[in-house]
Amino acid sequence: MSYEPIPENIHITVKLFAIFQEVFGTDEMQIELESGTSVSEIFDRLVSQHPNLEQWRSHTRYAVNRNFTQPQTILKNGDEVALIPPVSGG
């Protein structure tokens, strides 16, 4: 008999800016995810709560631990993820 390993959960901090901060009413949240979760899955989770955010997907940049990264980057326990939409104004 073979056993499937139980996925390990990781804890990350999500930093929110501009529209994301306005929608969620906070600039930071703590999220628990399954190990192997990608940065883009954070966006998916936020859109599942607020579908109107989908319009920002192609315009949002991502950073992990203050370094810009690609959406497919896999997260590790303790990572800090920033969702950075375009900002206008002066």
N, CA, C and O atoms as a printed pandas DataFrame, in Angstrom:
     atom_number atom_name residue_name chain_id  residue_number  x_coord  y_coord  z_coord
0              1         N          MET        A               1    0.840   -1.169    0.000
1              2        CA          MET        A               1    0.000    0.000    0.000
2              3         C          MET        A               1    0.892    1.242    0.000
3              4         O          MET        A               1    1.863    1.321    0.752
4              5         N          SER        A               2    0.554    2.192   -0.839
5              6        CA          SER        A               2    1.340    3.427   -0.885
6              7         C          SER        A               2    0.518    4.563   -0.287
7              8         O          SER        A               2   -0.710    4.578   -0.363
8              9         N          TYR        A               3    1.213    5.485    0.293
9             10        CA          TYR        A               3    0.561    6.629    0.921
10            11         C          TYR        A               3    0.964    7.898    0.186
11            12         O          TYR        A               3    2.122    8.089   -0.185
12            13         N          GLU        A               4   -0.028    8.759   -0.011
13            14        CA          GLU        A               4    0.235   10.070   -0.592
14            15         C          GLU        A               4    0.749   10.977    0.525
15            16         O          GLU        A               4    0.178   10.994    1.616
16            17         N          PRO        A               5    1.811   11.726    0.270
17            18        CA          PRO        A               5    2.270   12.649    1.316
18            19         C          PRO        A               5    1.223   13.741    1.554
19            20         O          PRO        A               5    0.594   14.227    0.614
20            21         N          ILE        A               6    1.050   14.108    2.786
21            22        CA          ILE        A               6    0.122   15.185    3.120
22            23         C          ILE        A               6    0.796   16.500    2.765
23            24         O          ILE        A               6    1.919   16.758    3.198
24            25         N          PRO        A               7    0.110   17.350    1.967
25            26        CA          PRO        A               7    0.732   18.624    1.599
26            27         C          PRO        A               7    1.040   19.462    2.839
27            28         O          PRO        A               7    0.219   19.578    3.749
28            29         N          GLU        A               8    2.222   20.034    2.853
29            30        CA          GLU        A               8    2.631   20.889    3.952
30            31         C          GLU        A               8    2.097   22.296    3.689
31            32         O          GLU        A               8    2.151   22.786    2.561
32            33         N          ASN        A               9    1.590   22.931    4.720
33            34        CA          ASN        A               9    1.105   24.288    4.562
34            35         C          ASN        A               9    2.232   25.281    4.801
35            36         O          ASN        A               9    3.138   25.048    5.602
36            37         N          ILE        A              10    2.150   26.390    4.085
37            38        CA          ILE        A              10    3.104   27.473    4.267
38            39         C          ILE        A              10    2.334   28.725    4.655
39            40         O          ILE        A              10    1.142   28.848    4.372
40            41         N          HIS        A              11    3.018   29.640    5.298
41            42        CA          HIS        A              11    2.418   30.919    5.697
42            43         C          HIS        A              11    3.175   32.037    4.994
43            44         O          HIS        A              11    4.404   32.099    5.035
44            45         N          ILE        A              12    2.423   32.911    4.354
45            46        CA          ILE        A              12    3.043   34.036    3.663
46            47         C          ILE        A              12    2.349   35.334    4.064
47            48         O          ILE        A              12    1.225   35.335    4.564
48            49         N          THR        A              13    3.048   36.427    3.831
49            50        CA          THR        A              13    2.497   37.762    4.021
50            51         C          THR        A              13    2.245   38.342    2.642
51            52         O          THR        A              13    3.117   38.291    1.775
52            53         N          VAL        A              14    1.056   38.895    2.437
53            54        CA          VAL        A              14    0.726   39.540    1.166
54            55         C          VAL        A              14    0.617   41.036    1.416
55            56         O          VAL        A              14   -0.189   41.482    2.232
56            57         N          LYS        A              15    1.433   41.804    0.708
57            58        CA          LYS        A              15    1.398   43.266    0.781
58            59         C          LYS        A              15    0.498   43.772   -0.343
59            60         O          LYS        A              15    0.658   43.374   -1.496
60            61         N          LEU        A              16   -0.432   44.635   -0.011
61            62        CA          LEU        A              16   -1.401   45.158   -0.977
62            63         C          LEU        A              16   -1.178   46.645   -1.205
63            64         O          LEU        A              16   -0.886   47.397   -0.275
64            65         N          PHE        A              17   -1.320   47.050   -2.452
65            66        CA          PHE        A              17   -1.150   48.449   -2.831
66            67         C          PHE        A              17   -2.318   48.887   -3.709
67            68         O          PHE        A              17   -2.994   48.063   -4.324
68            69         N          ALA        A              18   -2.542   50.205   -3.756
69            70        CA          ALA        A              18   -3.512   50.849   -4.646
70            71         C          ALA        A              18   -4.872   50.146   -4.599
71            72         O          ALA        A              18   -5.464   50.030   -3.525
72            73         N          ILE        A              19   -5.377   49.674   -5.749
73            74        CA          ILE        A              19   -6.723   49.108   -5.836
74            75         C          ILE        A              19   -6.900   47.919   -4.897
75            76         O          ILE        A              19   -7.976   47.751   -4.323
76            77         N          PHE        A              20   -5.872   47.093   -4.728
77            78        CA          PHE        A              20   -5.997   45.931   -3.843
78            79         C          PHE        A              20   -6.190   46.381   -2.391
79            80         O          PHE        A              20   -6.981   45.801   -1.647
80            81         N          GLN        A              21   -5.464   47.408   -2.012
81            82        CA          GLN        A              21   -5.573   47.953   -0.662
82            83         C          GLN        A              21   -6.968   48.551   -0.452
83            84         O          GLN        A              21   -7.565   48.386    0.612
84            85         N          GLU        A              22   -7.479   49.241   -1.465
85            86        CA          GLU        A              22   -8.813   49.840   -1.363
86            87         C          GLU        A              22   -9.891   48.768   -1.218
87            88         O          GLU        A              22  -10.788   48.897   -0.386
88            89         N          VAL        A              23   -9.805   47.716   -2.024
89            90        CA          VAL        A              23  -10.828   46.672   -2.022
90            91         C          VAL        A              23  -10.832   45.886   -0.715
91            92         O          VAL        A              23  -11.897   45.587   -0.176
92            93         N          PHE        A              24   -9.651   45.548   -0.204
93            94        CA          PHE        A              24   -9.579   44.725    0.997
94            95         C          PHE        A              24   -9.527   45.541    2.292
95            96         O          PHE        A              24   -9.663   44.982    3.381
96            97         N          GLY        A              25   -9.331   46.864    2.179
97            98        CA          GLY        A              25   -9.332   47.712    3.359
98            99         C          GLY        A              25   -8.150   47.500    4.285
99           100         O          GLY        A              25   -8.222   47.803    5.476
100          101         N          THR        A              26   -7.063   46.977    3.736
101          102        CA          THR        A              26   -5.852   46.755    4.525
102          103         C          THR        A              26   -4.648   46.787    3.593
103          104         O          THR        A              26   -4.791   46.639    2.379
104          105         N          ASP        A              27   -3.467   46.980    4.163
105          106        CA          ASP        A              27   -2.268   46.986    3.321
106          107         C          ASP        A              27   -1.471   45.689    3.441
107          108         O          ASP        A              27   -0.435   45.522    2.796
108          109         N          GLU        A              28   -1.974   44.760    4.286
109          110        CA          GLU        A              28   -1.231   43.523    4.483
110          111         C          GLU        A              28   -2.165   42.444    5.013
111          112         O          GLU        A              28   -3.064   42.722    5.807
112          113         N          MET        A              29   -1.944   41.212    4.568
113          114        CA          MET        A              29   -2.698   40.084    5.104
114          115         C          MET        A              29   -1.811   38.857    5.193
115          116         O          MET        A              29   -0.851   38.702    4.439
116          117         N          GLN        A              30   -2.151   38.000    6.121
117          118        CA          GLN        A              30   -1.447   36.735    6.303
118          119         C          GLN        A              30   -2.306   35.649    5.665
119          120         O          GLN        A              30   -3.518   35.604    5.874
120          121         N          ILE        A              31   -1.671   34.770    4.884
121          122        CA          ILE        A              31   -2.406   33.702    4.204
122          123         C          ILE        A              31   -1.683   32.378    4.431
123          124         O          ILE        A              31   -0.454   32.312    4.417
124          125         N          GLU        A              32   -2.466   31.338    4.637
125          126        CA          GLU        A              32   -1.934   29.984    4.729
126          127         C          GLU        A              32   -2.278   29.267    3.432
127          128         O          GLU        A              32   -3.430   29.281    2.998
128          129         N          LEU        A              33   -1.278   28.639    2.811
129          130        CA          LEU        A              33   -1.433   27.973    1.521
130          131         C          LEU        A              33   -0.779   26.604    1.556
131          132         O          LEU        A              33   -0.004   26.288    2.458
132          133         N          GLU        A              34   -1.107   25.798    0.555
133          134        CA          GLU        A              34   -0.410   24.527    0.411
134          135         C          GLU        A              34    0.977   24.769   -0.174
135          136         O          GLU        A              34    1.164   25.662   -1.001
136          137         N          SER        A              35    1.923   23.988    0.250
137          138        CA          SER        A              35    3.268   24.025   -0.324
138          139         C          SER        A              35    3.153   23.817   -1.834
139          140         O          SER        A              35    2.331   23.022   -2.288
140          141         N          GLY        A              36    3.963   24.517   -2.604
141          142        CA          GLY        A              36    3.924   24.401   -4.062
142          143         C          GLY        A              36    3.029   25.428   -4.732
143          144         O          GLY        A              36    2.855   25.396   -5.951
144          145         N          THR        A              37    2.458   26.339   -3.954
145          146        CA          THR        A              37    1.595   27.384   -4.499
146          147         C          THR        A              37    2.433   28.432   -5.217
147          148         O          THR        A              37    3.507   28.811   -4.749
148          149         N          SER        A              38    1.933   28.896   -6.355
149          150        CA          SER        A              38    2.644   29.926   -7.124
150          151         C          SER        A              38    2.104   31.310   -6.786
151          152         O          SER        A              38    1.027   31.454   -6.209
152          153         N          VAL        A              39    2.874   32.316   -7.157
153          154        CA          VAL        A              39    2.488   33.710   -6.930
154          155         C          VAL        A              39    1.141   34.006   -7.594
155          156         O          VAL        A              39    0.298   34.676   -6.997
156          157         N          SER        A              40    0.927   33.518   -8.817
157          158        CA          SER        A              40   -0.327   33.812   -9.520
158          159         C          SER        A              40   -1.540   33.227   -8.796
159          160         O          SER        A              40   -2.652   33.731   -8.952
160          161         N          GLU        A              41   -1.338   32.176   -8.013
161          162        CA          GLU        A              41   -2.451   31.593   -7.266
162          163         C          GLU        A              41   -2.906   32.515   -6.140
163          164         O          GLU        A              41   -4.048   32.423   -5.691
164          165         N          ILE        A              42   -2.025   33.403   -5.680
165          166        CA          ILE        A              42   -2.432   34.429   -4.714
166          167         C          ILE        A              42   -3.448   35.346   -5.387
167          168         O          ILE        A              42   -4.489   35.667   -4.815
168          169         N          PHE        A              43   -3.130   35.761   -6.609
169          170        CA          PHE        A              43   -4.051   36.623   -7.355
170          171         C          PHE        A              43   -5.379   35.901   -7.553
171          172         O          PHE        A              43   -6.442   36.498   -7.380
172          173         N          ASP        A              44   -5.325   34.614   -7.917
173          174        CA          ASP        A              44   -6.553   33.828   -8.105
174          175         C          ASP        A              44   -7.413   33.854   -6.849
175          176         O          ASP        A              44   -8.632   34.008   -6.920
176          177         N          ARG        A              45   -6.770   33.705   -5.712
177          178        CA          ARG        A              45   -7.502   33.678   -4.444
178          179         C          ARG        A              45   -8.174   35.021   -4.178
179          180         O          ARG        A              45   -9.320   35.062   -3.731
180          181         N          LEU        A              46   -7.475   36.114   -4.446
181          182        CA          LEU        A              46   -8.058   37.435   -4.227
182          183         C          LEU        A              46   -9.226   37.680   -5.175
183          184         O          LEU        A              46  -10.236   38.262   -4.779
184          185         N          VAL        A              47   -9.094   37.240   -6.428
185          186        CA          VAL        A              47  -10.178   37.401   -7.409
186          187         C          VAL        A              47  -11.388   36.563   -7.018
187          188         O          VAL        A              47  -12.523   36.970   -7.266
188          189         N          SER        A              48  -11.168   35.402   -6.413
189          190        CA          SER        A              48  -12.307   34.578   -5.988
190          191         C          SER        A              48  -13.135   35.308   -4.928
191          192         O          SER        A              48  -14.339   35.081   -4.812
192          193         N          GLN        A              49  -12.494   36.175   -4.166
193          194        CA          GLN        A              49  -13.194   36.957   -3.145
194          195         C          GLN        A              49  -13.797   38.234   -3.720
195          196         O          GLN        A              49  -14.844   38.695   -3.265
196          197         N          HIS        A              50  -13.126   38.805   -4.728
197          198        CA          HIS        A              50  -13.571   40.065   -5.358
198          199         C          HIS        A              50  -13.360   39.956   -6.871
199          200         O          HIS        A              50  -12.338   40.408   -7.389
200          201         N          PRO        A              51  -14.327   39.357   -7.583
201          202        CA          PRO        A              51  -14.165   39.109   -9.025
202          203         C          PRO        A              51  -13.836   40.347   -9.860
203          204         O          PRO        A              51  -13.245   40.216  -10.932
204          205         N          ASN        A              52  -14.203   41.543   -9.398
205          206        CA          ASN        A              52  -13.901   42.762  -10.155
206          207         C          ASN        A              52  -12.401   43.026  -10.269
207          208         O          ASN        A              52  -11.984   43.840  -11.093
208          209         N          LEU        A              53  -11.587   42.355   -9.460
209          210        CA          LEU        A              53  -10.131   42.537   -9.548
210          211         C          LEU        A              53   -9.518   41.850  -10.768
211          212         O          LEU        A              53   -8.376   42.136  -11.127
212          213         N          GLU        A              54  -10.253   40.962  -11.400
213          214        CA          GLU        A              54   -9.733   40.243  -12.576
214          215         C          GLU        A              54   -9.208   41.207  -13.638
215          216         O          GLU        A              54   -8.227   40.896  -14.314
216          217         N          GLN        A              55   -9.837   42.362  -13.797
217          218        CA          GLN        A              55   -9.420   43.332  -14.810
218          219         C          GLN        A              55   -7.985   43.822  -14.610
219          220         O          GLN        A              55   -7.391   44.375  -15.536
220          221         N          TRP        A              56   -7.423   43.627  -13.422
221          222        CA          TRP        A              56   -6.075   44.101  -13.120
222          223         C          TRP        A              56   -5.007   43.032  -13.321
223          224         O          TRP        A              56   -3.819   43.316  -13.168
224          225         N          ARG        A              57   -5.408   41.804  -13.660
225          226        CA          ARG        A              57   -4.451   40.692  -13.744
226          227         C          ARG        A              57   -3.284   40.990  -14.690
227          228         O          ARG        A              57   -2.127   40.836  -14.300
228          229         N          SER        A              58   -3.560   41.403  -15.896
229          230        CA          SER        A              58   -2.480   41.591  -16.880
230          231         C          SER        A              58   -1.633   42.833  -16.600
231          232         O          SER        A              58   -0.573   43.006  -17.202
232          233         N          HIS        A              59   -2.088   43.691  -15.700
233          234        CA          HIS        A              59   -1.363   44.924  -15.397
234          235         C          HIS        A              59   -0.589   44.865  -14.082
235          236         O          HIS        A              59    0.176   45.778  -13.769
236          237         N          THR        A              60   -0.784   43.800  -13.316
237          238        CA          THR        A              60   -0.187   43.698  -11.992
238          239         C          THR        A              60    1.199   43.077  -12.058
239          240         O          THR        A              60    1.413   42.082  -12.750
240          241         N          ARG        A              61    2.130   43.669  -11.337
241          242        CA          ARG        A              61    3.480   43.088  -11.198
242          243         C          ARG        A              61    3.557   42.440   -9.823
243          244         O          ARG        A              61    2.835   42.806   -8.896
244          245         N          TYR        A              62    4.449   41.475   -9.725
245          246        CA          TYR        A              62    4.587   40.712   -8.492
246          247         C          TYR        A              62    6.011   40.830   -7.968
247          248         O          TYR        A              62    6.970   40.892   -8.738
248          249         N          ALA        A              63    6.131   40.860   -6.657
249          250        CA          ALA        A              63    7.443   40.823   -6.022
250          251         C          ALA        A              63    7.384   39.801   -4.893
251          252         O          ALA        A              63    6.386   39.702   -4.179
252          253         N          VAL        A              64    8.461   39.046   -4.746
253          254        CA          VAL        A              64    8.615   38.125   -3.620
254          255         C          VAL        A              64    9.863   38.557   -2.874
255          256         O          VAL        A              64   10.953   38.634   -3.440
256          257         N          ASN        A              65    9.684   38.833   -1.609
257          258        CA          ASN        A              65   10.783   39.295   -0.751
258          259         C          ASN        A              65   11.502   40.506   -1.360
259          260         O          ASN        A              65   12.730   40.587   -1.369
260          261         N          ARG        A              66   10.689   41.441   -1.869
261          262        CA          ARG        A              66   11.132   42.732   -2.423
262          263         C          ARG        A              66   11.894   42.642   -3.734
263          264         O          ARG        A              66   12.582   43.589   -4.114
264          265         N          ASN        A              67   11.783   41.517   -4.430
265          266        CA          ASN        A              67   12.399   41.362   -5.751
266          267         C          ASN        A              67   11.302   41.015   -6.755
267          268         O          ASN        A              67   10.530   40.079   -6.546
268          269         N          PHE        A              68   11.242   41.783   -7.852
269          270        CA          PHE        A              68   10.251   41.483   -8.872
270          271         C          PHE        A              68   10.439   40.057   -9.355
271          272         O          PHE        A              68   11.563   39.570   -9.475
272          273         N          THR        A              69    9.314   39.390   -9.634
273          274        CA          THR        A              69    9.357   37.984  -10.019
274          275         C          THR        A              69    8.245   37.672  -11.001
275          276         O          THR        A              69    7.388   38.513  -11.273
276          277         N          GLN        A              70    8.263   36.466  -11.529
277          278        CA          GLN        A              70    7.268   36.001  -12.487
278          279         C          GLN        A              70    6.086   35.358  -11.745
279          280         O          GLN        A              70    6.250   34.856  -10.633
280          281         N          PRO        A              71    4.890   35.375  -12.366
281          282        CA          PRO        A              71    3.711   34.811  -11.709
282          283         C          PRO        A              71    3.826   33.324  -11.366
283          284         O          PRO        A              71    3.172   32.852  -10.436
284          285         N          GLN        A              72    4.645   32.590  -12.103
285          286        CA          GLN        A              72    4.761   31.140  -11.865
286          287         C          GLN        A              72    5.747   30.786  -10.749
287          288         O          GLN        A              72    5.942   29.607  -10.454
288          289         N          THR        A              73    6.366   31.784  -10.129
289          290        CA          THR        A              73    7.308   31.537   -9.029
290          291         C          THR        A              73    6.611   30.796   -7.893
291          292         O          THR        A              73    5.531   31.190   -7.455
292          293         N          ILE        A              74    7.240   29.720   -7.421
293          294        CA          ILE        A              74    6.695   28.933   -6.309
294          295         C          ILE        A              74    7.108   29.568   -4.984
295          296         O          ILE        A              74    8.267   29.928   -4.781
296          297         N          LEU        A              75    6.141   29.693   -4.097
297          298        CA          LEU        A              75    6.363   30.345   -2.807
298          299         C          LEU        A              75    6.894   29.376   -1.758
299          300         O          LEU        A              75    6.643   28.171   -1.804
300          301         N          LYS        A              76    7.636   29.945   -0.815
301          302        CA          LYS        A              76    8.166   29.181    0.316
302          303         C          LYS        A              76    7.623   29.776    1.616
303          304         O          LYS        A              76    7.208   30.934    1.660
304          305         N          ASN        A              77    7.635   28.980    2.647
305          306        CA          ASN        A              77    7.155   29.426    3.943
306          307         C          ASN        A              77    7.882   30.712    4.364
307          308         O          ASN        A              77    9.107   30.801    4.282
308          309         N          GLY        A              78    7.110   31.694    4.811
309          310        CA          GLY        A              78    7.681   32.945    5.291
310          311         C          GLY        A              78    7.884   34.007    4.222
311          312         O          GLY        A              78    8.291   35.125    4.540
312          313         N          ASP        A              79    7.606   33.683    2.953
313          314        CA          ASP        A              79    7.783   34.671    1.885
314          315         C          ASP        A              79    6.835   35.856    2.067
315          316         O          ASP        A              79    5.759   35.737    2.653
316          317         N          GLU        A              80    7.271   36.997    1.546
317          318        CA          GLU        A              80    6.441   38.194    1.491
318          319         C          GLU        A              80    6.160   38.467    0.017
319          320         O          GLU        A              80    7.083   38.654   -0.776
320          321         N          VAL        A              81    4.884   38.489   -0.338
321          322        CA          VAL        A              81    4.466   38.708   -1.722
322          323         C          VAL        A              81    3.818   40.082   -1.818
323          324         O          VAL        A              81    2.962   40.425   -1.003
324          325         N          ALA        A              82    4.223   40.865   -2.807
325          326        CA          ALA        A              82    3.600   42.165   -3.053
326          327         C          ALA        A              82    2.895   42.122   -4.397
327          328         O          ALA        A              82    3.453   41.665   -5.395
328          329         N          LEU        A              83    1.657   42.606   -4.407
329          330        CA          LEU        A              83    0.888   42.753   -5.643
330          331         C          LEU        A              83    0.896   44.236   -5.978
331          332         O          LEU        A              83    0.386   45.060   -5.219
332          333         N          ILE        A              84    1.481   44.565   -7.125
333          334        CA          ILE        A              84    1.711   45.969   -7.464
334          335         C          ILE        A              84    0.996   46.299   -8.766
335          336         O          ILE        A              84    1.513   46.011   -9.845
336          337         N          PRO        A              85   -0.193   46.904   -8.678
337          338        CA          PRO        A              85   -0.912   47.325   -9.875
338          339         C          PRO        A              85   -0.330   48.634  -10.388
339          340         O          PRO        A              85    0.440   49.288   -9.685
340          341         N          PRO        A              86   -0.691   49.022  -11.612
341          342        CA          PRO        A              86   -0.220   50.324  -12.092
342          343         C          PRO        A              86   -0.770   51.445  -11.214
343          344         O          PRO        A              86   -1.905   51.378  -10.743
344          345         N          VAL        A              87    0.027   52.452  -11.006
345          346        CA          VAL        A              87   -0.378   53.580  -10.169
346          347         C          VAL        A              87   -0.353   54.828  -11.029
347          348         O          VAL        A              87    0.587   55.060  -11.789
348          349         N          SER        A              88   -1.406   55.631  -10.897
349          350        CA          SER        A              88   -1.406   56.884  -11.656
350          351         C          SER        A              88   -1.459   58.033  -10.664
351          352         O          SER        A              88   -1.669   57.837   -9.467
352          353         N          GLY        A              89   -1.268   59.208  -11.175
353          354        CA          GLY        A              89   -1.317   60.391  -10.311
354          355         C          GLY        A              89    0.046   61.040  -10.220
355          356         O          GLY        A              89    1.001   60.592  -10.855
356          357         N          GLY        A              90    0.134   62.076   -9.443
357          358        CA          GLY        A              90    1.390   62.795   -9.411
358          359         C          GLY        A              90    1.802   63.302   -8.105
359          360         O          GLY        A              90    2.857   63.925   -7.988
